[in-house]
Amino acid sequence: MALKYAGIQVEHREIVLRNKPQSMLLLSPKGTVPVLCVDGFILEQSLDIMRWALTRSDPDEWAAVDESMAQAWIEKNDGPFKSLLDQYKYPNRFPELAQEGVLAQAIELMLKPMELTLQSNQFLMGSKMAWVDVAIFPFIRQFSMVSPQKFADLPFPSVKKWLDHHLQSELFNSVMDQYPAWID
Ligand SMILES: N[C@@H](CCC(=O)N[C@@H](CS)C(=O)NCC(=O)O)C(=O)O
């Protein structure tokens, strides 16, 4: 989304994770996606790719945010919330954990604070959309998709409105195309 927003054209190579192409592993041995190869250097973290794109072009000032507040959201999302999301998404991998308990922890950690913030502001960083919203909403989307009914039952109208806003955005929908797998 950040690349599209910044108007950066890329050659999109869709990776099948259970059959990673050698050309990708040669550039980025850690074997996770996304990887961006540009002007002879490699960016292999989503946030690095976002930040790099915004340094190239940032027409709506997604990057004009309080950096410590942004970091606090990202650290919570990418650290403990991501762990809980994996536990919630893949209960078979965590047979010792009760899914209801995992859900309750995820709500306390992330959904409740988000609801409080989004009750007074349309976006996580204030009245304007910022890169933090774009970095975090795919995780909330995944969370909502594990059990759409459970998500619908949660008393978080502001989070639901925020998620819907992103899901319905032209930008999100314009990058959700299916691509054929890249094969070396
Ligand atoms: N912190 C990394 C996480 C990347 C990541 O874990 N990506 C997953 C897919 S969403 C992956 O490539 N997993 C490797 C695999 O499943 O083999 C980033 O944001 O770029």
The ligand as an SDF file (V2000), in Angstrom:
LIG
                    3D

 20 19  0  0  0  0  0  0  0  0999 V2000
    8.7760   -8.5190   10.4060 N   0  0  0  0  0  0  0  0  0  0  0  0
    8.6800   -9.0650    9.0720 C   0  0  0  0  0  0  0  0  0  0  0  0
    7.8040  -10.2860    9.1080 C   0  0  0  0  0  0  0  0  0  0  0  0
    7.7630  -10.9500    7.7790 C   0  0  0  0  0  0  0  0  0  0  0  0
    7.0870  -12.3100    7.8350 C   0  0  0  0  0  0  0  0  0  0  0  0
    7.1870  -13.0460    8.8260 O   0  0  0  0  0  0  0  0  0  0  0  0
    6.4240  -12.6660    6.7440 N   0  0  0  0  0  0  0  0  0  0  0  0
    5.8120  -13.9730    6.6600 C   0  0  0  0  0  0  0  0  0  0  0  0
    4.6010  -13.9210    5.7650 C   0  0  0  0  0  0  0  0  0  0  0  0
    3.4250  -12.7640    6.3000 S   0  0  0  0  0  0  0  0  0  0  0  0
    6.8070  -14.9160    6.0140 C   0  0  0  0  0  0  0  0  0  0  0  0
    7.4240  -14.5530    5.0400 O   0  0  0  0  0  0  0  0  0  0  0  0
    7.0060  -16.1040    6.5700 N   0  0  0  0  0  0  0  0  0  0  0  0
    7.9650  -17.0220    6.0330 C   0  0  0  0  0  0  0  0  0  0  0  0
    7.4490  -18.4180    5.8900 C   0  0  0  0  0  0  0  0  0  0  0  0
    6.2660  -18.6530    6.2260 O   0  0  0  0  0  0  0  0  0  0  0  0
    8.2100  -19.2730    5.4430 O   0  0  0  0  0  0  0  0  0  0  0  0
    8.1430   -8.0040    8.1110 C   0  0  0  0  0  0  0  0  0  0  0  0
    7.2440   -7.2480    8.5160 O   0  0  0  0  0  0  0  0  0  0  0  0
    8.6060   -7.9170    6.9810 O   0  0  0  0  0  0  0  0  0  0  0  0
  1  2  1  0
  2  3  1  0
  2 18  1  0
  3  4  1  0
  4  5  1  0
  5  6  2  0
  5  7  1  0
  7  8  1  0
  8  9  1  0
  8 11  1  0
  9 10  1  0
 11 12  2  0
 11 13  1  0
 13 14  1  0
 14 15  1  0
 15 16  2  0
 15 17  1  0
 18 19  2  0
 18 20  1  0
M  END
$$$$
